[in-house]
Amino acid sequence: MTRHLAVEWGPDNIRVNSLAPGPIYGTEGFRKLGGLTKAVAGQDKLIPLQRVGTKSEVAHGVLYLVSPAASYVTGATLIIDGGHWLTGANNLSVMQALLQKSARL
């Protein structure tokens, strides 16, 4: 959708970008994923930067996208997850745990 809208609205000088945050400490999503219990259990070590993100780091990504430094950026998804998307999908045990947890919800 981000790319489609960037192409559609670009001629009107409207830039469209999105953010894809990973596990961010202190958010509802982080709590639903297990919060500190999971981080303490070593799941944060699966992230290449070996820690979860902060709300400030997400805010910095937003600031970049709305700043003049990104004036020629459109149709982009800024992934703020410490590299987790590079390795997370390859971890079968984590995927199975998420499936089991969502089945209980």
Secondary structure by P-SEA (a helix, b strand, c coil): caaaaaaaaccccbbbbbbbbccccccaaaaaaccaaaaaacccccccccccccaaaaaaaaaaaacccccccccbbbbccccccccccccaaaaaaaaaaaaac
